[in-house]
Amino acid sequence: MAYSPAVSTIADAIQASLSPVFMLAGIGALLNVLAGRLSRVIDRARALERVHLESNGAERERAVRELRLLARRMTITNAALLMAVSSAVMTCIVVAMLFIAVLLKFHIGQYVAAGFILAMALLIASLGAFMLEVRVSTHAIRIRDELLR
């Protein structure tokens, strides 16, 4: 007769996977924010590219400076997105490993722990990149204020 885990064993696995699932919900919200910021940066860059092509002198130089700043913001936001998605994938792998370990009676606790630590490290790095991108964007606003004085 084939091995069939007890319902209580499956319930324990589901319970153990709840924290990573909540983490996935948080990562999803972060991805939504990052994607929104990236799309706004891209829209602004497209508008500035038109200004760059249609103007000259000081306005053109200002557009070039802001385009460089927007390119930096896009790079940082893309890195944050990559790390957040990688964290989500790693979290999904951790949940799958939890169930595989329970169903097949594998003793892979150290791999599950290492996977979760990696997922958290990626999430922390993504949040750090997000914080950096916010600082770069606020710096851009300060530059514009200085030009108006």
C-alpha positions as CSV (number, residue, x, y, z in Angstrom):
1,M,0.0,0.0,0.0
2,A,1.3,3.4,-0.9
3,Y,2.3,5.9,1.7
4,S,-0.4,8.5,2.5
5,P,0.4,11.2,5.0
6,A,-2.1,11.8,7.8
7,V,-4.4,14.8,7.5
8,S,-2.8,16.3,10.6
9,T,0.6,16.1,8.8
10,I,-0.8,18.0,5.8
11,A,-2.4,20.5,8.1
12,D,1.0,21.1,9.8
13,A,2.6,21.7,6.4
14,I,-0.2,24.1,5.5
15,Q,0.3,25.9,8.8
16,A,4.0,26.1,8.3
17,S,3.6,27.6,4.8
18,L,1.3,30.4,5.9
19,S,4.0,32.8,6.9
20,P,5.7,32.5,3.5
21,V,2.4,33.0,1.8
22,F,1.8,36.2,3.7
23,M,5.3,37.3,2.7
24,L,4.2,36.7,-0.9
25,A,1.3,39.0,-0.5
26,G,3.6,41.7,0.8
27,I,6.0,41.2,-2.1
28,G,3.1,41.4,-4.5
29,A,2.2,44.8,-3.0
30,L,5.8,45.9,-3.3
31,L,5.9,44.8,-7.0
32,N,2.8,46.8,-7.6
33,V,4.4,50.0,-6.2
34,L,7.7,49.4,-8.1
35,A,5.9,48.8,-11.4
36,G,3.8,52.0,-10.9
37,R,6.9,54.0,-10.2
38,L,8.7,52.5,-13.2
39,S,5.8,53.4,-15.5
40,R,5.7,57.0,-14.2
41,V,9.5,57.3,-14.8
42,I,9.1,55.9,-18.3
43,D,6.3,58.3,-19.1
44,R,8.3,61.3,-17.8
45,A,11.4,60.1,-19.8
46,R,9.3,60.0,-23.0
47,A,8.0,63.5,-22.4
48,L,11.5,64.8,-21.8
49,E,12.8,63.1,-24.9
50,R,10.3,65.2,-26.9
51,V,11.4,68.4,-25.1
52,H,15.0,67.4,-25.8
53,L,14.3,67.0,-29.6
54,E,12.1,70.2,-29.9
55,S,14.2,72.7,-27.8
56,N,17.7,74.1,-27.5
57,G,19.8,76.0,-25.0
58,A,19.1,75.9,-21.3
59,E,15.8,73.9,-21.6
60,R,17.5,71.2,-23.6
61,E,20.4,71.0,-21.0
62,R,17.8,70.7,-18.2
63,A,16.0,67.9,-20.1
64,V,19.3,66.1,-20.6
65,R,20.2,66.3,-16.8
66,E,16.7,65.0,-15.9
67,L,16.9,62.2,-18.5
68,R,20.2,61.1,-16.9
69,L,18.5,61.1,-13.5
70,L,15.5,59.2,-14.9
71,A,17.8,56.6,-16.5
72,R,19.4,56.0,-13.1
73,R,16.0,55.7,-11.4
74,M,15.0,53.1,-14.1
75,T,18.1,51.1,-13.4
76,I,17.6,51.1,-9.7
77,T,13.8,50.3,-10.0
78,N,14.6,47.5,-12.4
79,A,17.1,46.0,-9.9
80,A,14.5,46.3,-7.1
81,L,11.9,44.6,-9.3
82,L,14.3,41.8,-10.2
83,M,15.2,41.2,-6.5
84,A,11.5,41.3,-5.4
85,V,10.5,38.8,-8.1
86,S,13.5,36.6,-7.2
87,S,12.4,36.8,-3.6
88,A,8.8,35.8,-4.5
89,V,10.1,32.8,-6.6
90,M,12.4,31.7,-3.8
91,T,9.4,31.9,-1.4
92,C,7.3,29.8,-3.7
93,I,10.2,27.2,-3.8
94,V,10.3,27.2,0.0
95,V,6.6,26.5,0.2
96,A,7.0,23.7,-2.3
97,M,9.9,22.3,-0.5
98,L,7.9,22.3,2.8
99,F,5.2,20.2,1.1
100,I,7.7,17.8,-0.6
101,A,9.5,17.3,2.7
102,V,6.2,16.4,4.4
103,L,4.8,14.2,1.7
104,L,8.0,12.3,0.9
105,K,9.4,12.3,4.4
106,F,12.5,14.1,3.3
107,H,14.7,15.7,5.9
108,I,15.6,18.9,4.1
109,G,15.1,21.4,6.9
110,Q,18.4,23.1,6.4
111,Y,17.6,23.6,2.7
112,V,14.2,25.1,3.6
113,A,15.8,27.4,6.1
114,A,18.5,28.4,3.6
115,G,15.9,29.1,0.9
116,F,13.8,31.2,3.3
117,I,16.9,33.2,4.4
118,L,17.8,33.8,0.7
119,A,14.2,34.9,0.0
120,M,14.4,37.4,3.0
121,A,17.8,38.6,1.9
122,L,16.5,39.3,-1.6
123,L,13.5,41.1,-0.2
124,I,15.7,43.2,2.1
125,A,17.9,44.1,-0.9
126,S,14.8,45.0,-3.0
127,L,13.5,47.3,-0.2
128,G,17.0,48.9,0.0
129,A,17.0,49.6,-3.7
130,F,13.4,51.0,-3.4
131,M,14.6,53.3,-0.7
132,L,17.6,54.4,-2.9
133,E,15.2,55.1,-5.8
134,V,13.0,57.2,-3.6
135,R,16.0,59.3,-2.4
136,V,17.1,59.8,-6.0
137,S,13.7,60.9,-7.0
138,T,13.5,63.4,-4.1
139,H,16.9,64.7,-5.1
140,A,15.5,65.4,-8.6
141,I,12.7,67.5,-7.1
142,R,15.2,69.5,-5.1
143,I,17.2,70.2,-8.3
144,R,14.1,71.6,-9.9
145,D,13.4,73.8,-6.9
146,E,16.9,75.3,-7.2
147,L,16.4,76.1,-10.8
148,L,13.3,78.1,-10.0
149,R,15.1,80.4,-7.5
